[in-house]
């Protein structure tokens, strides 16, 4: 173990005196209640590379952080020496509106990137529910949302990256043009890896024209089956929507269910879709929700502060039945995407072990996956939040060893604690 004072001097020699410091009592850089020895804030890709070379040589564990909104995701870190904050890397590097591409640094907040693109009538379809998530953190956590069906997942519109390797080399993956087919598409490997394979410092995205009109319509439902059925009909008819979200504020039998549909497109397309949607609603016992009733629903960003949060993924055709079974586990708050089959359930003040065991049993019944997105560090010491390692786990282990032989990048946080 390198002495804290020595490490602090070494890192200050790289980034300057004010950009490397011990953590304070705010736990702003804590990961599962673990504090690093030192927080360092590089201002360039070269400084990130120098930090990684130093950490690699000394065998120090590094966890990259952006906005800090995804720190709860993943297993307990095996070690944690350096918090590598990318908050100073927050610029739009290049934006070509005519080419429909944008390149930005990893530390820029997603809302800020969306604001800058909106000035040109364009957008990158990130889903932001709460806080100020960074672009790099969203990519590392593969943070997709309800617009995934309409616009694609992060892996679909990310076309290039700059990544600093564990041994401190600045590398490129992909490119800056949409038709890029040279070599392996390593972007898809880095997305969702929780910073265990490299430090994402820059990303290039395909952008798209922003919708001229958006209109949110909320329905109150008697049962999740009705919401799932209405969502299927929306897709079958090709209505102009950007996302569909089914939700319960907890205790579904007491407050009912809500379905929010955001229509997006040209004025004519939105008007036509709204007319057809309102005509379909009675068939699925869906009634327009009043503004007060709509406030009873809770988005994913609000439920994330609950004690326990699980995300289940299943075939969309099985989502309604899965939702019913999950609802019986002590009345969680539920947010589901009936189009993609992803369900988030959160609980407050429960026996985490029993609830997680029950949720995973339900998932197995429907051939679904169950990922524990938020729980206490105590539970993380007893379980792998990703569940049983997949059949390809040995391949994943070999990839990790190839990219990070000394195991210094976010050690222990990924599947199988690699």
N, C-alpha and C positions, 0 to 999 in steps of 0.2 A: 504494500500500500504506500503510495506516494504521500508525503506529508502535505497537509492542506496549504501551508504557507509556501512550500516549494512549488506546488502545482499552480498556485495563484500567481507567483512570479513568472513561471514559464508561460502561462497563458496571457498575462499582461504584456509580455514581450512580443506576443503575436498580434494582439488586438488593441493594445493601449490600456492605460491604467483604469479608465472608467468603465470599460466594457467587459471586465472580468471581476467577479466579486462573490463572496460567500452568500448563500441564500438567507433571506430574512425570515421572520416568524410568520409571514403571511401564507406560506406554503404555496405561493404562486407557481413554483416549479416542482412541487411534490408530485410523485406518481405513486398512487396507492400508499399514501402516507410515508413514502420514502423520499428523503431530501438528498440532493446531490451534495458533493463537497463544494463544487464551484459552479456558478452560472457564467456562461460566456456568450457574448453577443457579437459575432463577426459582422463586418460591414461589406465583405466582398467574398466572391467564390474562392479566391486564393487564400483568404484567411480561414475559411471553412476547411479547405484542403490542408493547411498547415496545422490546424487543430487536430484533424483526424490523423495526420502523420505522427503528431506528438502522442496522442492517445494510443494509437496502435503500437508505437514503440514501447510505451510504458505499460501496456495491457490494461488501460483504463476504460471502463464502460461508459458509453455515450448514448444519451437519449435525445434525439432531435425534437424540438417543440416549436409550434407556431403560435396560434391563438390560444392554445391550451384547452380547447373545448372537447378534445378527444382523448384526454389523458386517462380517463376511466376505462378505455377500451383495452383489452388484452390481459394476459396473465401477469402475475407479479414479476417485476424485474428481478433477475438473479443477482444483479449488481447495478449500482448507479453512482457514478463518480462525477460525470460532467453533464450538466443540462446545456444543450446546444440550442440557444434561442435564435431563431431566424427572423425575429421581428424587425431587424434593420434592413433586411432584404425585401423591400416592399414596393418596388417600382414596376411599372409597365415598361418593358424593355422595347417592345416593337408592336405596333398595331397597324395592320394593313386592311382598312375597311373594304377596299375593292377586292382583296384576295380572301376575305372572310377568315382571317387568322389573327390571333393575338398571342404575344409572348410576354410572360410576366414572371417576376421573381416569386419564390415560394412563400415568402412572408407576408405578401399582400393579403389583406382581408377580403374574403369573397364578396361581401356587400360593396366594398370600395371598387373592386374590379367590375362588378355589375353596374355600378353607378357610372363609371367612366365609359363603358361600352354603350350604355343607354343614351349617352350624349350623341352617339352616332347611329342610333336606332338599331342597335345590335345587342345580342346577349349570349352568354354562355350558360347553359341550363343547369347550373348548380342549384340545389335546393337548400335554402338556409332557413332553419326554423327558430334558432335562438342564438344569441351571442355574436361573436366576431370570429368565426372559424377562418383559418388561413387556407390559401390554395394548397400549399404543400401538405398541411395536416389533413385536408379533405381527401387528397389523393392517397396519402399513406394509409388512411383508414377506409378507403373506398366508400366514402360517404354518399350513397345514392338516396334519392327521395322519391316522392310520388310522381314526379314528371319523367321518371326513367322510361316508362312505356312510350310516351309521346316523343321524347327527344333523344333517348339513348342514355346509356350509363357513362360514367366517367371514362371508362376504357374505350368507349366508342368515339368520343370527341377530343381525346388527348392524342396529339400526333407527334409530340416531341418533348424531350426533357434534357436537362443537364443534371447530372447526379455526381456527387462526390463519393468515392468508394471508401471502404474502411481503411485502406492504406494511404488515403490522401491524394488520389488522382481525380482530376475533373474529367468526366466522361460525357458523351452525348448518346442519346437513344432517340431513334426516330429522326424527324427533321422539322422543317418549317413550312412544308407544303402538304396539301391534302393527299395528293397521289405520291405517297412515299412507300416504296416496297423494298428498299435495300436492306438486307440483313435481317436478323431476328428482331421482332417487335418487343424489345425489352421494357417498353413503357407498361405493357400489360403485366409484366412481372413485378415491377416496382409498385404499381397501384394495388393497395390492399396489403402490403407487406409490413405495415406498422414500423417502418424505418429500420427493419432488420437486415436489409440488403444494401442500403446506401442512403445518403442524405440528399433528398430532392431539393435542389436550389433554384430551379427554373423549369417552367412548363410552357408548352405551346398548344393552343387549343383551336379547333375549328369553332367559328362563331356562326350565328344565324341571325336573320332579321328578327327584331323584337315584334311580338304580336301587336297589331294595331289596336285591338280591343281585347280586354280580359273581363270576364264577368263570373263572379262566384255565386253559385246557387246551392242552397242547403236544404236538405229534406230531412224530415223526422220519420223514422221507420219503426215498425213493430219488432222486426227480427233481422239479424244479419243476412239471412238467406235472401231477403228482399233487396238489400243493398247490393249483394253480389250479383243477383240476377239482373238488376238494372245496369250495373257496370258492364256485364257481358253484352247486353243489348246495345249499349253505347258503342262498344267496339265493333259489333257486328254491323251497325248502321254507318260507321265511319263518321261520327259526329266530331266536330272541331273542339276537342278538349285537351287541356295540358296535364291535368291530373285529377284523380278520383281518390277520395279518402273516406273510409268508413271508421267511425269512432264511437266510443262509449266513455262517459265520464266516470265509470266505475259503478258497480251494482247495476248492470244493464237492465235488470227486470224493473228497477225503480225509475230510471231516467230515460230509458229507451235508447235507441241508436240514431246516429246521424250520418248522413252521407253528404259530403261536400264535393261538388263538381265545379272545376274552374274551366270555363269555356274560353278559348283563345283563338284568335285569327283575325280575319277581316271583319268589318262591321256586318256585311251580309252573311258570312259564315256563322258568326256568333248568333245573330238574330235567328237564322234558320235552325241552328242547333238548339237554341233555347226553346223555340216553339215546339220542335219535335220532342225535346226532353220533357217538357211540361205535359205533352200529350201522352207520353209513356208512363209518367209517374203513377197515375191511378192503378194501372195494371200491376204495379209492384207495391201497392198500399203505401206509397210515399207521399207525404204531405209537406208543403213548403213550411220551413221552420221560421218562427218569428225571430226577430233579432235577439230577444232575451233567451229564447231556447237555444239558439245557435251558440250563445256564449257558454252553455253548459259543456260543450265539447272541449277537449284538450288536445292541442297539437303535440307532436312528438317532442318538440323543444321544451314544452312545459313538463311533460311526464318524466323527462330525463333526470330530474332531481329527486325522484323517488328512490327509496332504499334499494330496490331490486328492479332491474330492467332486462327482459329477455326478448330476443328477436327470433321469430320462427319463420321459416320459408317452406312453402308447400306448393303443390300444383294448384293453380287458381280454382280448379273445379272442386277441390277439397277444402277450400278456405272457410266456407261457411260452417261446415261441420267441425273443423278445427277450432274456429272461433267460439263455438258453443261450448266445447269441452274446456278450453282455456278460461272461459268466463266463469266456470264453476270453481276455479281455484282461488277462492277467497276474494272474489269480485275485483279483479284488477282493472286498471284503466287500459283500454285497448285502442290502438290505432292500427288500421289495416289497409293495405292496398289491394282491393279486389281484382285488379287487373294483373298485377305481377305475383300475387300470392304471398306477400310479405306481411307479417303481423308483429307488432311490438306490444308487449304487455308489461305493465309496471305495477309494483305493489309498494305499500308503505307499512312499516311495522309488522313484518311477518317473519316466521321462521324460514330463513332463506334456504337452508338445506332441503327442507321438506318441499317447499314450493318448486325449487329447481328440479328436484327429483321427479315431482309430479309433471312439470312442464316437459321434461325430456321423455317421460313415459308417453305422454300425449303425442309428442312429436313422432316417436317411433311408431305409434299406432297408425299415423297417416303418412309414413315414409317421408317425414319432414326433417329439417335440420333445426336445432335449437342452440342458439349462441347467447351466452350470458353477457350482455353488453355492460351492465353495471351491477356491482355487488360489493360487499365489504371485503377488505383485504383478508379478513379471517377466513371467509369462504374460499377466496382465491388460493389460500394455502392448502386447501383440501381437494379442490377440483381443478380441472382444466376447463376454462370458460368456453373453449371451442368444442368441447365434447371429445369423443374418441377420435384419435388420429385417423385420417382417411387412408384408403389403400395406397395412395401415392406419397405417403409420408416419408418413406425412405428417400425418394427422389427429392422431396423438399429439403430434407436434412443435408443431402449432398450439395444442393444448390446453395444453401446457407453456408456450408463449409467452403465452397468455391469463392463466394463473394466476400465472406468474412471469416477467414481461417481462425483468427484468434477469438472470435465470438465477443466482440466489443460493442456492436451496434444493437441497442435495445435487447440485451441478452435475456432470454427466457420469456419474452412477452408474446411470442407467436404460437401457432399450433404446435402441440406437443412440447411446449416450453423450449423451442429452439431459439 
